[in-house]
Amino acid sequence: MFIKNKGMYIEELINNTSCYYLDNEIMYIEKRFLPIQPTKIEKNNVSGVLLRKSTVDYLCLYNGKYIDFEVKQTNEDYFDIKIIKSHQINHLLRINKMNGFSFILIHFFKKDIIKVVTTEQLLKMIETKKYKILYNDDEYETLNVVFPGIIDFQSYFKKIK
């Protein structure tokens, strides 16, 4: 099954979540954009040169805590962590080293399940050569979507130190 605009559903959920939390002064979530230098713009198409490697998709501030996270989506019943770039892993590690918090958010599209894989869990997987995360793996926290289409980051973030 091919899904057009793969990843747009989870990004729309995060955008809704960001607006809700910001409007209610609960947390700040911002989408990072690719660092490009535009070279050509025609209608809605922009061509450009990548200025440097990007880091991760989102930054967040909650209760005085800085948080960075990368978002991935899969149409399979598993997610292969080998697709995460080494510069992204290094960025996540750097954030944790500076007392921030970082993670990978994985959306299993067919199951409509959202899992959190912390940077520590990601490192452990790499060290033990366990590269696949299953949608039903209880080792990783599942985030709920609450009405009206808001990811319940707050319940999860309350648990982190």
Disulfide bonds with the S-S distance in Angstrom:
none
